[in-house]
Amino acid sequence: MDQVVVIRHKYTQEEQSIRQIAREMGLNRRTVKKYLALSAPKRLEQRARSHPVLERLGPEIDALLADWHPRLMGKHRATSVRIHRQLIDAGHRIGERTVRQYMAEKRRQTAEVYIPLAHRPGDEIQVDFFEVWVDEQGVRRRVWMFVMRTMYGQRDFLHLYDRGDQISFFDGHVRGFAYFEGVARRMIYDNLAAAVKRRVGLCGRELTERFMALVCHYGFEPCFARPGEGHDKGGVESRGKGLRWQHLTPIRAGEDLTTISAAVLADVDRAWRERPHPEGRSWDALFVEDQAHYLPLPPTPFEARRMHPISISRSAIAQVEGAQYSLPERWARLDAEAWLGVTDIRFRCRGEEVLRPRKRPGGRHIVYRDYLKQLSRKPQAVRQVSPELVAELGEPYGQLWALLEKTHGAKHGAGILAGILGALHDHGESAVTEAIRAALVAGPSAPDATGILLRMTRNWPARPVLAPPLIPEALRSVQVEAGRAADYDLLLAGGVA
């Protein structure tokens, strides 16, 4: 570059000729002319350089790639090193660098060219799932992060789930639309199994029935990225990684996924508001503009639960997705419906509903209140499950069971507790619990289980009796007598009772 400055100075300031400058500096006159014509030196190609080796072996490399293509997939790829070795084995003389340059140029020519997109208010939201790690109640677990990203206002919604299944997918939509207070006109997805049953032709897709129900409920247009081309929805793809690195690192901890989700979402929303806009605009104003073009929310949210028909065993146990749940004993041996939610299951049978927390496969959720009538008849079973039973019933049943064990022993105490469970079934839990609490308070200073039981039974309400107005007129005069063993003896002897 210094030489160019000297040449131009001699020519313009000292008014020397090209011949004189070339003689003084030992240069060719053509070089001097070139430097005077250009402000910065550069190599001028008169014609494209020839590549005789590549011109001869380029078709051979293309033939190899075409032959290997059906036998390549996943991470099995044709590298320049492998192509070079194949050419050498075939007897050709070519350098590895030459093959590498040819392969690089071939990749450049066939690479996809990305189009800069324009995003309009209310038009587009991109959706995806991402794997993340959290510490839930001190246990490190891998969970799924559902992410919605508005492409115009660049606002994010996220929620953490135990599973990346269809129920979580739908529940994320319900929560996300409620958070944004509207529905975008187009939703962009991968070809995930929760939405796509199968591909039809080049661009067509057969959607799952449940996803079609979601689409009809909210009225948006579902759009899908090309298979294996995640950059078709690159906004949420890159944002998912950013959320993991910026807001879930170090690994978040909390009591449950709902608590962790709320904390992370608040952090994400605060960072979104504080981020400077390239044009100096307010992100809140952009989101308001986005909302103005959203579709309105329907009057009721979509039912994200999925129904499973179940059969209840003779133990009043239902098995759903590898987990066991106890149900009311009166449901034993019946068919029912299990409506699976994200965190719970709603069981329905003959017009009744019971809610149970959803367990992971292999889990078990037993509620012994469901078996009060049967437990009242089975003292040995009461003894077997007494710790779990009194923990479930709470106080004063823990205090009462400790007293029964101390004064009567576990075996006889279980028989007495079985009678109390029968009273719970007949009279209701609130009445019996109050009677037990009053008896324990009024008891002597020295524990006396028998006296406490007597006082307790006096406070129990009477069994409900059918009121006379509810008895049909034709049945009011009927007298039902209780049977006696002596009457049966008399009948056997041939007499008349």
DAGI-V460745 format. One record per run of one state. SS is the DSSP state (helix for helix, strand for strand, loop for the rest). FROM is the first residue (numbers start at 0). TO is the last residue. If there is no record, write none. Layout:
BEGIN
ss;from;to
SS;FROM;TO
SS;FROM;TO
END
This chain:
BEGIN
ss;from;to
loop;0;0
helix;1;11
loop;12;16
helix;17;24
loop;25;27
helix;28;36
loop;37;50
helix;51;70
loop;71;78
helix;79;88
loop;89;94
helix;95;109
loop;110;122
strand;123;135
loop;136;137
strand;138;149
loop;150;154
strand;155;160
loop;161;164
helix;165;179
loop;180;181
strand;182;182
loop;183;184
strand;185;188
loop;189;194
strand;195;199
loop;200;202
strand;203;206
loop;207;207
helix;208;217
loop;218;219
strand;220;223
loop;224;228
helix;229;246
loop;247;250
strand;251;253
loop;254;255
helix;256;273
loop;274;281
helix;282;291
loop;292;293
strand;294;294
loop;295;304
strand;305;310
loop;311;315
strand;316;319
loop;320;321
strand;322;325
loop;326;327
helix;328;330
loop;331;333
strand;334;339
loop;340;342
strand;343;348
loop;349;350
strand;351;356
loop;357;362
strand;363;364
loop;365;366
helix;367;374
loop;375;377
helix;378;392
loop;393;395
helix;396;426
loop;427;427
helix;428;440
loop;441;447
helix;448;458
loop;459;466
helix;467;469
loop;470;471
helix;472;474
loop;475;483
helix;484;491
loop;492;496
END
